[in-house]
Structure formats: structure tokens, C-alpha cells
């Protein structure tokens, strides 16, 4: 039995298999409902893996024997990225912004990530196809973010070297309309020392621009770590300066955050 958190389900199961386990039961952090188990296609273990709710963990953990019966299916599906860019601006100096189109069964659309996709689309509509700005502006609507960021990794991985160098910065819009709302910027300069480290050179400047915007409106802003859990991750890995906003999810606020 393994608790959920930190490394992926596939890595947990692989580690357990290497240690001699003949099966894995992962304990979800939810007390009820049907837990969602996703294994990376390139890293599927050779032993059975299931996930149970936290409320079932005691019953399973206290059993002297456990019989697993599972019906599984493997299906290939096609997902797509939608990429659009302005007609004006230098193609060698591109500002890119992105949001993912998919969501999970626990919260279809809504905050994660209907809010980010809607904000990105509204920005594109207001900017128009031929804005009077020196940079080319590119919009990425990503597919399969919830499946290990496959859409954005595929996009960045297939860029030619010169096209990657042309991207001056990438802005990520993931979860902007939370009912448990707060104001967060991606911590480009790692001032919070939360674990993810600073972003590529220029990420700190992106964060300062966002912070100045909120400061001018009297809004307190907190940092959110560059932990690589959204579509900025492949840009981060490629050395592109990144930044973005986050409005909070279902985590409980600290007293300080509630005051802010």
C-alpha cells in the first residue's frame, strides 16, 4: 500500500515492483468517489495496480489477504493543440501565452481550466490579428495537459532550434477563476525558496511585471512554486523565460493567505 503524492503512480508501482511487490494498492487523498488512476504509457509496471479511496484504506490495510479483480482497457485517442499567432510583429521575437483545454472528471471545465482557456481566448480577441506591437504574439491552446502535459511537451519538442530561440517568453494561464480564490504569480526568482528553483533568466522580470500590475491596484500577491506541474514545464526545461498567474485550487488557505 502506497500513499498518493510526490512521484507519479507509475514510478511508485515500478519502485514497488523492484522491491519485490506482486501488486500495488495506492491510497487516494479523497474519502469517496471513484479515484482516477493514470499510468504513463511508456512506464507501465508488470504488476497489477489499483487505487482506493482514503476511507477504504483501513479496511484494505487491515486485511491478512487481498484479492485483486480488475477490468481494464487500453485505448488510443487523438488530442490536438490549437496554435494561433498575430500577423504583425517580428517572427524572431515571439511572446507566447498558453492554456490547456482538457480537464478532469472531478471538475470538468470550470476553474481547471475553463477559466484559463477563456482568458486566453478573450485576450486574443481583444488583441486582434494585426496589433501594433513589435513582438509576434502566439497563443497555444493545449491538449492533454492532464495526461502528463503531452500537448505542450510535444509542441516544444518538435520546434526547430531557431523557432525555439525566437520565443522571448512564455506565459501560462492555468486556473484563474477559483471559488477558493487568491492571487498568485509563478515564482520566477525563487524568492519563496519553495523547492522548484528559479526560472530561466528573464523569468524574474516577468514576475515583476505581474506584481507591479497588482501592486498598482492595491492587491496582495503571493508566490506559487515553479514545480513543473503545468504547461510551462517544457518551456522551462528548454530555457525559455516563463511566468504566469494562478488563482488557487482546493487546498486549504493558511491564515496569512486568508487575510491577504
Secondary structure, DSSP 8 states (H G I E B T S, - for coil): -EE--SS-HHHHHHHHHHTT-SEEEEE-S-SSS-------GGG--SSEEEEE-HHHHHHHHT-S-----------------EEEE-SSSEEEEEEEEEEE----GGG-SIIIIIIHHHHHHHHHHHH-TT-S-SEEEEEEEES-TTTTTHHHHHHHHTS-HHHHHTEEEEEEE-----TT---EEE-TT-TT--SS---STTHHHHHHHHHHHHHTTT---EEE---S-STTHHHHHTT--EEEEE---SS---HHHHH-
